[in-house]
Amino acid sequence: MDADGTSEVLARLRDVLRDSAVEEHDWDAVGPETPIESLGFDSLTILDVLYDVEEEFGIALDPKQVVKTRTIGEIIALLQQNGA
Amino acid sequence: MLHLLEYWAARLALFGVDLLPPAAASRWAAALGSLWWTADRPRRRVAISNALRAGVADDVRQARAIGRGAARHMGMVLVESMKSALVLDDPERLRVHVPEDVAAVLEDPDRGLIVVSGHFGNWEIAGQWLSRYKPVAGISRPMNNPRVQKLALERRQRGAFRMIPKYDPDPGRFLKLLGDGEILALLVDQHARQGIDVLFFGHPAKTHTTAAMLHLVARTPLTFAVCRRTAPLTFELTLSRLIEQQRSGDRNADVQAILRTLNSLLEEAIRRDPDQYLWGHRRWR
């Protein structure tokens, strides 16, 4: 386990993505370097995912910050900045 | 073949619209709508069936009258959308009711707004009026007839009102627009294959979830717009107070609650003016 809890956040994030996503994907292979655009979400399906991510971590993300993220690692950093 | 026929009917309508003064053009388009009602038997059947199912008509005769009225109405919508400046620039032709909470959002350049309506009255006039406050992006799916779609896009006066596709490969597209203080305008009354069942006139209808999800995720204010025709080329645009849904943690329940509210507001408008609604769409499948 890493000291800052990144692995745990990543694992929980993977679970949310697995449950929320419409398209099949190898979610176990998703890591901090994975580009978000490679996960197959579009402007509609991403909304379901974001809702579920916020509920999982019990936080509210600023959409302006969310749209700036390009990788899973950046999403994790954003979650951690918000208390995850 | 039907698409080609529709295209030439639209071209014929536009020819008359260009030649005639606005009021006469509106009558011309209404007459063509009536002619279309007579010619398009499949859509006529759908419209009569829908009006009966919705309970706005007591019998087939009444449903037929409503359907014909709606066909005339849609013809007029075509003309009004192209001559919208005439309406938008004349306060006698467009009375607007905006609650204080919605006005505050409209006047704040940093706040986005989700505006929902249906294929009722003249939704184009509503969108164009709103675009005088903020840029408006109308989320739409293309018309079934690509020829008519191309023609319509070429001829509409839009200003800061633009159409964008429903599905965008950029996941953040809608969130960015709202974050930039723009308005997203959506019509929520078309069959949504991937939507959820929500009661519409008491019957489950597959409904798009986008407006509700954007409200829940982007926490952007949401309002419902009704732009009803009160006389030829004259309208009353009413925006609802902001619709607010607190998140419960149950995504589907939250979305259902919002969509039920939106459908109720649309039903209310349709019951008042049933001949201003697009009954020819197969809403219940």
Interface residues (C-beta under 8 A of the other chain):
Chain A: I36 E37 F41 D42 S43 L44 T45 I46 L47 D48 L50 Y51 D52 E54 E55 A60 P63 K64 V66 V67
Chain B: K166 Y167 D168 P169 D170 P171 G172 R173 F174 L175 K176 L178 G179 T209 T210 M213 L214 L216 V217 A218 R219 R247 G249 R251
